Amino acid sequence: MLNRTSLLHFSLESACLQKAEVMIPLYMKNYHHNLDIKIVYPKASQNAKPVYWWTFNDMSGSQKWYTIIQTCNLFVYLLQNAKKIDHLHLIHFIKSTFLYGLIYKILNQKGKLYIMMDFDPYKHNVKTVFWENIPIIRILIRKFINFFIRLTDCISIETTTWYNFLVNYSWEFQKKLVYMPNGFDQNQIDQYTQTTLQKENIIITVARIGSYQKNTELLMQSIAHLCDTDSEFIAKNWKCYCIGPIEDWFQNYINEFYRQHPKVQGRLFFTGSIFDKKELYSRYQKSKIFCLTSRHESFWIVLVEALYLGNYLITTDIASASDITNQGELWTIVTQKDYHSFAKAIENGILNIDKYTDCLLSSKNIILRGAPGTGKTYLARQIANKLTEGNEEQIGFLQFHPSYDYTDF
């Protein structure tokens, strides 16, 4: 049995179990039963829910076990176990990745090294690596990066924007880099969602409320602007819910914001963290618009979850936004991070939310296209539910097979 170890440089909290960093090794077990999966992460003073074992159903439905190890020192763990690891999975393109990758390849030259970049240059300071201003340092860094890439067996990147940049940065990247967008556990979402829920005039965002990166203030100011004007948001009685843990300092900001903008009370709500998955996904199902206001992200999974559950997306121009929205063709990307632009995007989203239903009523047919898992089936069901007022007897699904031809109809 092959030993496949994922070495995480961050604390493994319960929320991380839904992220690609953890889901990739778990899903690999479904397709390669001869893998002994180990996920190793450092001890931390605060963990949402320390986990040592994780159970998962494989493709045949039988239960499999995965070893999740909490260690005091990742460096020491790797020194002691490198020769036993056949496949090593590292996260992010940062200093610790370079260190662990070098140690692993020195101690185990036959081992396979996979780097999942999760590329957010602003968060991980990678920008200084690729755009160093001092020429001699820039040359030395480029040589080291090329050397390190040659040591790896595979590197994945989540967005086409940064894929194109990296393959142009180095010939070595062209040989090792693959484009692999992040995904989500569709089986888990389907397990917790309810087919009977109807869409309401609700906007949601899901994030760490108040953190600088998530830029929650932009959404709050946009809602306040809509409340102060003669907008569709007011006319159609829309509401906005901010879901997620609230930074300690930000609660005072919220209180002061309500005082300065009294019209948003009863329109803008903060739920805090929702740990119950059924409750969380019901919020996605009942909302019509999902807003993401982040200043920067690598690939934010909540966007594809919201899309899968039938939400109209309004997002700032993070790197993954163009991939998810097909260059802004399907939903809305706001390039200007000011509340006037974002409020206008919300207003347009409210006006366009029923465009598919209106189109179907006028033309009698509609074709939804897009990559797998982007919410086409869910959206089709929502359109059907609206047109039939939820009468399931009037709704039918037909799945075409590649072998079908005109004579079959």
C-alpha positions in Angstrom: 0.0 0.0 0.0 1.3 3.4 -1.0 1.7 6.1 1.7 0.2 9.4 0.6 0.7 12.2 3.1 -0.7 15.8 3.0 1.4 18.1 5.1 -0.6 21.2 6.1 1.2 24.2 7.5 -2.0 25.6 9.1 -4.3 24.4 11.9 -6.9 21.9 10.8 -10.2 23.3 12.0 -13.6 21.7 11.4 -14.3 24.3 8.6 -11.1 23.1 6.7 -12.6 19.7 6.2 -14.7 21.1 3.4 -11.7 22.7 1.6 -9.9 21.2 -1.4 -6.7 20.8 0.6 -8.4 18.1 2.6 -11.0 16.9 0.1 -8.4 16.0 -2.6 -6.7 13.3 -0.6 -10.0 12.0 0.7 -11.5 11.7 -2.7 -8.3 10.1 -4.1 -8.9 7.1 -1.8 -12.2 6.5 -3.6 -10.3 5.9 -6.9 -7.1 4.4 -5.5 -7.9 2.0 -2.8 -4.2 1.0 -2.3 -3.4 4.4 -0.8 -2.8 4.9 2.9 -4.0 8.5 3.4 -2.4 10.6 6.1 -3.2 14.3 6.8 -0.6 15.9 9.1 -1.1 19.4 10.6 0.5 21.4 13.5 -0.9 21.8 16.9 -2.5 25.1 17.7 -3.7 26.7 20.9 -7.2 27.1 19.5 -8.9 24.6 17.2 -12.6 24.8 16.4 -12.8 21.0 16.7 -9.6 18.9 16.9 -10.0 15.8 14.7 -7.9 12.7 14.7 -9.9 10.4 12.4 -12.2 11.1 9.5 -14.6 8.7 8.0 -15.7 8.8 4.4 -17.8 6.6 2.2 -16.0 5.3 -0.9 -17.6 4.7 -4.3 -18.9 1.3 -3.3 -20.5 2.7 -0.1 -18.1 0.9 2.3 -16.6 3.0 5.1 -12.9 3.9 4.9 -10.6 5.4 7.5 -8.1 8.2 7.1 -5.4 9.0 9.6 -5.3 12.6 10.6 -2.2 13.4 12.7 -1.7 16.4 14.9 2.0 17.0 15.5 4.1 19.5 17.5 6.6 20.1 14.7 6.1 19.4 11.0 9.8 19.7 10.3 10.6 16.9 12.7 7.7 14.7 11.5 9.0 15.0 7.9 12.6 14.2 9.0 11.4 11.0 10.7 8.9 9.9 8.1 10.1 11.1 4.7 11.4 7.7 3.5 8.1 6.1 4.3 6.1 8.6 2.3 5.5 7.7 -1.4 3.5 10.8 -2.3 3.9 14.1 -0.5 1.2 16.8 -0.9 2.2 20.4 0.1 0.0 23.5 0.1 0.9 27.0 -1.1 4.0 28.3 -2.8 5.7 29.7 0.3 9.0 29.3 2.2 7.8 26.4 4.3 6.8 24.6 1.0 10.3 25.1 -0.4 11.8 23.8 2.9 9.7 20.7 3.2 9.9 19.9 -0.5 13.7 20.1 -0.4 14.0 17.9 2.7 11.6 15.3 1.3 13.4 15.1 -2.1 16.8 14.9 -0.3 15.7 12.1 1.9 13.5 10.3 -0.6 14.5 10.8 -4.2 12.0 8.3 -5.5 9.1 10.0 -3.8 6.5 12.0 -5.7 6.0 15.6 -4.7 2.8 17.5 -5.5 2.3 21.2 -4.8 -1.2 22.6 -4.6 -0.5 26.4 -5.0 -3.9 27.9 -3.7 -2.4 31.0 -5.2 -3.2 34.3 -3.5 -0.1 36.5 -3.9 -1.3 39.2 -1.6 -2.0 36.8 1.3 1.1 34.7 1.0 3.5 37.4 -0.1 4.3 35.5 -3.3 4.2 38.8 -5.2 7.6 39.8 -3.8 9.0 36.5 -5.1 8.0 37.1 -8.7 8.5 40.8 -8.9 11.6 41.4 -6.8 13.0 44.9 -7.7 16.7 44.2 -7.2 18.0 42.6 -10.4 20.6 40.2 -8.9 18.1 39.0 -6.3 15.4 38.6 -9.0 17.8 36.4 -11.0 18.8 34.3 -8.0 15.2 33.8 -7.0 14.2 32.8 -10.6 17.1 30.2 -10.6 16.0 28.8 -7.3 12.3 28.6 -8.3 13.3 26.8 -11.6 15.5 24.4 -9.5 12.6 23.7 -7.1 10.1 23.1 -9.9 12.4 20.5 -11.4 12.3 18.6 -8.1 8.5 18.5 -8.1 6.4 16.0 -10.0 3.2 18.1 -10.3 2.0 21.6 -9.4 -1.6 22.7 -9.7 -3.0 26.2 -9.9 -6.7 27.1 -9.4 -7.2 30.0 -11.8 -6.5 30.6 -15.5 -5.2 34.1 -14.7 -2.3 32.9 -12.7 -1.8 29.8 -14.8 -1.1 32.0 -17.8 1.2 34.2 -15.7 3.2 31.3 -14.4 3.7 29.4 -17.7 5.0 32.6 -19.1 7.2 33.2 -16.1 9.2 30.0 -16.5 9.6 27.2 -19.0 9.9 24.8 -16.0 6.3 25.7 -15.0 5.1 24.8 -18.5 6.3 21.2 -17.9 4.9 20.7 -14.4 1.9 23.1 -14.0 -1.7 22.0 -14.4 -4.9 24.0 -14.2 -7.2 22.5 -11.5 -9.9 24.7 -10.1 -11.2 24.0 -6.6 -14.4 22.3 -6.1 -16.8 21.2 -3.4 -18.3 18.1 -2.0 -21.5 17.8 -4.1 -22.6 14.7 -2.3 -22.6 16.5 1.0 -24.5 19.5 -0.3 -27.1 17.2 -1.8 -27.4 15.4 1.5 -28.2 18.6 3.4 -30.3 20.5 0.8 -34.1 20.5 0.6 -35.9 20.4 -2.8 -39.1 22.1 -1.4 -37.5 25.4 -0.5 -38.5 28.4 -2.7 -36.3 31.4 -3.6 -37.0 34.6 -1.7 -35.9 38.2 -2.2 -32.7 37.7 -0.2 -29.1 38.6 -0.7 -26.4 36.7 1.3 -22.7 36.7 1.8 -20.7 34.0 3.6 -17.3 35.1 5.0 -15.3 36.1 8.0 -17.3 39.2 8.7 -15.1 42.3 9.4 -11.8 40.9 8.2 -9.8 43.2 5.9 -9.6 40.6 3.2 -13.4 40.0 3.0 -14.2 43.8 2.8 -17.7 43.4 4.4 -17.9 47.2 4.6 -18.4 47.4 0.9 -21.6 45.3 1.0 -22.9 47.2 4.0 -22.3 50.6 2.3 -23.9 49.3 -0.9 -27.1 48.2 1.0 -27.2 51.6 2.9 -27.0 53.4 -0.5 -29.9 51.3 -1.9 -31.9 52.0 1.2 -31.4 55.7 0.8 -32.5 55.8 -2.8 -35.6 54.9 -4.7 -34.3 51.4 -5.5 -35.8 48.0 -6.5 -34.2 46.7 -3.3 -36.7 48.7 -1.3 -39.6 48.5 -3.7 -39.5 44.6 -3.8 -38.7 44.3 0.0 -35.3 42.7 -0.3 -33.2 41.7 2.7 -29.4 41.0 3.0 -27.9 38.5 5.4 -24.2 38.4 6.3 -23.3 34.9 7.5 -20.1 34.0 9.3 -18.0 34.7 12.4 -17.8 38.3 13.3 -14.4 39.8 14.2 -14.4 41.2 17.7 -13.7 44.8 16.8 -16.3 44.8 14.0 -19.3 44.5 16.3 -18.8 48.1 17.3 -18.5 49.1 13.7 -21.9 47.4 13.0 -23.5 49.2 15.9 -22.2 52.5 14.7 -23.3 51.7 11.2 -26.9 51.0 12.3 -26.8 54.3 14.2 -25.6 56.3 11.1 -27.9 54.4 8.7 -31.2 53.7 10.5 -32.9 52.7 7.2 -30.9 49.5 7.0 -32.4 48.1 10.1 -34.8 45.4 9.2 -33.0 45.1 5.8 -29.4 44.1 6.8 -28.8 41.3 9.3 -25.7 39.5 10.8 -26.3 35.9 11.7 -22.9 35.0 13.1 -21.5 31.5 12.4 -24.0 28.9 11.2 -22.5 25.5 12.0 -25.6 23.4 11.1 -25.0 22.5 7.5 -28.7 22.0 6.8 -29.4 25.5 8.0 -26.5 27.0 6.2 -27.4 25.4 2.8 -31.0 26.4 3.3 -29.8 30.0 3.4 -28.2 29.5 0.0 -31.3 27.8 -1.3 -33.6 30.6 -0.2 -31.4 33.4 -1.4 -31.5 34.8 -5.0 -28.2 36.7 -5.0 -24.8 35.9 -3.5 -22.4 38.8 -3.1 -18.6 38.4 -2.6 -16.8 41.7 -1.8 -13.2 40.3 -1.1 -10.2 42.5 -1.8 -8.3 39.4 -2.8 -8.7 35.6 -2.9 -7.2 32.6 -4.6 -10.3 30.5 -5.4 -13.2 31.1 -3.1 -15.3 27.9 -2.9 -18.4 29.6 -1.6 -18.9 31.1 -5.1 -19.3 27.7 -6.8 -21.4 26.5 -3.9 -23.7 29.5 -4.3 -23.8 29.0 -8.0 -24.6 25.3 -7.6 -27.6 26.3 -5.4 -29.0 28.7 -7.9 -27.7 32.1 -6.8 -27.1 35.1 -9.1 -23.4 36.0 -8.4 -22.1 39.5 -7.9 -18.4 39.5 -7.1 -15.4 41.7 -7.0 -12.7 41.0 -9.6 -10.8 38.3 -7.7 -8.7 35.9 -9.9 -11.2 33.1 -9.9 -14.2 35.3 -10.7 -13.5 35.3 -14.5 -13.3 31.5 -14.5 -16.5 31.0 -12.6 -18.5 33.6 -14.5 -17.0 32.8 -17.9 -15.3 36.2 -18.1 -18.3 38.0 -16.6 -20.6 36.7 -19.3 -22.9 34.7 -17.0 -23.0 36.8 -13.8 -21.6 40.2 -12.7 -18.0 41.1 -11.9 -17.5 44.5 -10.2 -14.1 45.9 -11.1 -14.4 49.1 -9.2 -14.4 48.4 -5.5 -16.6 51.4 -4.5 -20.1 51.1 -3.0 -21.8 53.1 -5.9 -20.6 50.5 -8.4 -21.4 47.5 -6.2 -24.9 48.9 -5.4 -25.6 49.4 -9.1 -24.6 45.8 -9.7 -27.0 44.6 -7.0 -29.8 46.8 -8.5 -29.1 45.3 -12.0 -29.0 41.8 -10.5 -32.4 42.4 -8.9 -33.8 43.5 -12.2 -32.3 40.6 -14.1 -33.0 37.9 -11.6 -36.1 36.7 -13.4 -34.7 37.1 -16.9 -34.6 33.3 -17.5 -38.2 32.9 -16.6 -39.3 35.9 -18.7 -37.2 34.5 -21.6 -38.8 31.1 -21.4 -42.3 32.6 -21.3 -41.6 34.6 -24.5 -39.6 32.2 -26.5 -41.0 28.9 -25.2 -37.5 27.3 -24.9 -34.2 28.1 -23.3 -30.7 26.5 -23.3 -28.5 26.7 -20.2 -24.8 26.1 -20.9 -21.8 25.9 -18.7 -19.2 23.6 -17.1 -20.4 20.7 -14.9 -21.4 21.6 -11.4 -22.2 25.3 -12.1 -25.9 25.0 -11.2 -27.6 24.5 -14.5 -29.9 21.7 -13.3 -30.7 23.5 -10.1 -31.5 26.7 -12.0 -33.7 24.7 -14.4 -35.7 23.3 -11.5 -36.1 26.7 -9.9 -37.5 28.1 -13.2 -39.9 25.1 -13.4 -41.0 25.6 -9.8 -41.7 29.2 -10.4 -43.7 28.6 -13.6 -45.7 25.8 -12.1 -46.0 27.4 -8.6 -44.2 24.3 -7.2 -46.5 21.7 -8.7 -44.1 18.7 -9.1 -46.6 16.8 -11.3 -46.1 19.4 -14.0 -42.3 19.1 -14.0 -40.3 16.4 -15.8 -36.6 15.8 -16.5 -35.2 14.1 -19.6 -31.5 13.3 -19.8 -30.1 12.9 -23.3 -27.6 10.1 -24.1 -24.9 10.6 -26.7 -26.3 7.8 -28.8 -29.7 9.5 -29.2 -30.6 10.8 -32.7 -33.6 12.6 -34.2 -35.5 9.3 -34.8 -35.7 8.7 -31.0 -38.1 11.7 -30.7 
